[in-house]
């Protein structure tokens, strides 16, 4: 068995989102490409703020959008659900495949669980020990995820971890969202390589209510983490080159291959240039 591997590197937000949609639509065609799952790995250049598909105007804080624009970030809408994500100093994956047969066959929560297997292995290969809840489907319980109105209602996707999402001592490191058509699903997720809570507080804190004041934001934004932060905590000695996009892409594709016992079929990026 095999899978399509596309490593795109840094691209603008509009390209990344249209490319993922192009891949999802491709699975309506029966050919050699769509008979295999596809793993695409990329990042956003310039950095971007993406909104979930179901975040309507009333759910979008225009002050946050304006701050993002002032910082030179792309503003894009994701084809998948969830809340806003700041794509900066991170690596993003997308998995596109049939949910009717093959490795990822099943309902939405079942595909979340299956994809969690390769993500868990990715972090293990980095010398880390994620929470076991990312495998068994038990969301982390901590003071900021449990009964916290601010975390539940906040504009930011990373403030609450759900079933089969990877965490470290309750801190979320990967935000995931999914979309399905009548043939296949698209799931993508962003993993912070170097998480800077100050940047997130500055962008997402609007200071408009007690639930969103800087103290609260400072508290629960500390429940997000990144690869660099976890490797330092674990005493794993990585240089900047070890945490480069190229090296992490290699480890991610190896994890996908090993988790599902499949071999990569490298695909040229121009397969999605039609977007």
N, C-alpha and C positions, 0 to 999 in steps of 0.2 A: 504494500500500500504506500501511497505517496501523498504529498500536499504541495500546493503552489506556494512559493515563497517570493514575496516582493519586498525589497528593501528600498524605500523611497528617499530616505534622508530628510532634510529640512525643506518644507514647502509651505506656501501661504495657506491660511485656513480655508479659503474658498476651494483651492485645489484638493486639499485633504478630504473635505467633506463630500465634494462631488465625486472624487475617486472612490470613496467607500460606497457611495450610492451606485456608481457604475458597476462595481464588483457585485453588489447585491442583485442588480438587475440582470447581470450576466448569467446568474443561476436559473433564469427562466429559459435559458437555451441549453439543450442537451448536447454537450460536446466533451472533449477530453478535459478541458479546463474546468468546467462546472461539475464534472464527476468527482473532483477532489476538493477537499477543504482548502481555503486560502488563508495564509497568514501574511498580513502586510504590516511592516514596521516603519515608523516615521516619527518626525517631530514637527513642530510648528515654527516656521521662520518667515516673518517675525513672530514673536510671542502673540498669543491670541486669547481672547475670552470667548468661550463657546457657550451658547444657551441650548438647553434641551428642547426637543421638538414640541413638547407640550407646555413650555413656558410661554404663556400668552402675554400680551401687553400689560395686563394688570399684574402679572407676576414678575415683571422685569423692572428693576429699579433703574430709572434713567440716569440718576446721579452716578451710579456705578459704571454705566456705559460711557458716560462722558469722561470719567476719570480714566477709564481704560483707553479711550481714544487719545486723551492728552498724553498718555504714556507711549503712544505709538503702537498699541496692540491692535491686531486684527479683531473685528467683531463678526462672529459667524454663528449660524444656527446649525446645530447637529441634526442629522436625520434620525437619531435615537433619542430616547427619553432622558429623564434625570434633570438635574439642576445645573447651574453655571459651573464651569471649570476654567481655571486659569492655566493655560498651557505655556509654562515657562520652566526651563531647567528640568525637562521631563522627557520621557520616551513613551510613545503611544503605539499600541497594537490594535489591529482589527482582525477579527476572525469572521470569515464568511463561509457558509456551508449549508448543505441541506439539513433540515430538521426532520425530514421524513424517513431518511435512511442514512446509514453510515455512522461514523464515529459520534456525531453530535445529534443523533436522532432523539427526539423527545420534546417535552413541553419546555416553556421558557425557563423555569427554575432548574430543570434537568440539564439544559445546556449551560446555564450559569455554573452549575456544579462541575460539569465536565471541563469547562474552560479553566475553572479554578485549579484543576489538577496541574496543568502546565505552568500556570502562574506561580503556584506554590513551589514547584520544582525549580523554577527560575530563581527564586530567592534562596532556596537551599543551595543551588550551585554557586551562589555568591557568598556562601559561608554563613547564611543567616538562618534563624529559626522562627518562622512566622507562627502566629497563634494557630492552634489546631482547629479553631472555629471556622477558618477559611476553607477547611476540608469537610468538616462534618455539618456545616450549615448553621451553626449556632452564632448569631451575631454577638459581638462583644458587648458587655455590660460595664459601663463606667458612669461616673457622675455626670458626664456631659452628653452621653447618648441616651440615658434613661431619664424619662420625665423632664426633659429640658426643652421648654417651648421654643427658646431661641434657636437651638440646634435643629429642631424639627422644621421650623418655618423659614430658616435662613436661605438666602439666595444661592449659597454655595453648596455644591454637590458633595464635597469632602467632609462635611460636618457630621454625617451620620453613615455608619457602616451597616450594610445589610447582609443577609445570608449569603455565604460563599464568597464574601469579599475578604481580601487578604489584609490582615492587621498585625501589628506588633504591640503586644500589651495593650490592646484596645485602640491603638492609633492607626488610622486608616492611611494606606500608602498607595492604593490603586482604586480609582473610580471607574465603574463599569456601567454601560447601558446597552440596550439591545433594541433592534427593530426587526420585524418579520414581514415578508410578503407571502404570496401563496406558494412559493417554491423553496425559500431559504430564509436564513436569518443573518443579520449583521450584528456583531457585538464588538464594541471597541472600548478601550480603557486607557487611561493615562496614569503613568507611574512617575512620581517625582524622583529625580536623581539627586537633586540638592534642594531641600525644602527650606524656604525662608519665611517664617511666620509673619515677620514684619511687613513684607510685601503684600501678603494676603489681608492682613488687618487693615493696612492703608487703603487697599482697593475696596474691600467688601464692607468695611465699617462705615455706615452712613450717619451714625450718631443721632438717629431719629427717635429712638425709644430706649426705655430701660433695658429691653431685651437685647438691644443691639449696641449697648454702650461699649466703650473701648475695653473696660475691665472684663466684661463677659466675653467679648471677642478674643481678647488676649488669653483667656482661660481655655475656651474650647477650640481655638485654632492651634493650641498646643497638642491637640489630639489628632493631628495630621503629622505624617513623618515622610522621610525620603530615604533613598538608598544610602547616601553618604552618611546621614545621621545614624542609621542603624548599623552600618559597618563600623563606624567609629565606636559606637556603644558596645558592639560585640568584640572589639579589639581586632577586627580584620583590617590589615594594612593594605589599602588600595591607593594607588597614585591616580592623578587626574586621567592618565591614559587608560588605566584599567576601568574607569567609569565613563569612558567615551561612548558616544552613540554607536560607533562601529563595534566596539567590544561587547557592549550590552546587547546589541542586535544579534551578534553571534551566539551569545549565551541563551538568548530568548529563542532563537530558531532551534538550537540544540535541545532545549527543554521541551519544545513542542514535538520534535521528532522522537525524543525518548519517552515522553509521557504517553504517546499514542502509538508507538512502534511504527512510525511512518518515515519515509525518506523525503527530503526536500527536492522539489523541482524548481530551480531558480527561474523566475520569469522576468523578462525585460520590463522596465517601468513603462515603456511606450505602449504596453498593452492597455494602460489606462490613460494615455495621453489624449484619447478621443474625448475625454471629459472637458 
